[in-house]
């Protein structure tokens, strides 16, 4: 929008500028206080001369000189701004109602575009960030929203960066702070997770029982081939029981009697 304006201020404009400059010379040095402005290091000044942006680029930092009657200027802060997005009511792809809030970090890299192309650049950025957050999160399921926050934040940042380029805004970072889901949904998710853990525990226990039965089967085959080995195993079991501090009475029986039974 700014780059398309190539024409000058015209003859009347130059006459007015000359008269303003002459007035400054006549009232010097009193007029110096109205002509000299200080621009800080993190600021830039967009100077308008008779309603047109002067030199199509901002001035500063340091001292700048403006004419009191024909020139006006707007200061633009170039520091990074942290804009907090309030909680947004979002319906996810799988029809779950959630509340999501976040933070957008951005800065102005073109002061002229920020002044000339949009009325209030900070308010416009804030509203666009809210709409972009709702639009992108509405295409994600609850599982994707909870597990892929970083990818969603990068997608929101890329969308905002491309949309805000014409306003002279550069998005530095987007963060999703919190995802709130209804209490009933939290209970259902907790019950589902508990049931899944119990199912896995039962599967692990059944696998252990199967492995133990296989080991006992192999041990029984080995002991059946060696009667002396069965007697040694019996004595080893008695030794294990005797090592414990308990009152256990053991009645040993001959192995031959057990075979008859």
Secondary structure, 3 states (H helix, E strand, C coil): CCCCCCCCCHHHHHHHHHHHHHHHHHCCCCCHHHHEEEECCCEEEEEEECCEEHHHCCECCEEEECCCCCEEEEEEECCCEEEEEEEEEEECCCCCEEEEEEEEEEEECCHHHHHHCCCCHHHHHHHHHHHHHHHHHCCCCHHHHHHCHHHHHHHHHHHHHHHHHHHCEEEEEEEEEEEEECHHHHHHHHHHHHHHHHHHHHHHHHHHHHHHHHHHHHHHHHHHHCHHHHHHHHHHHHHHHHHCCCCCCCCCCCHHHHHHC
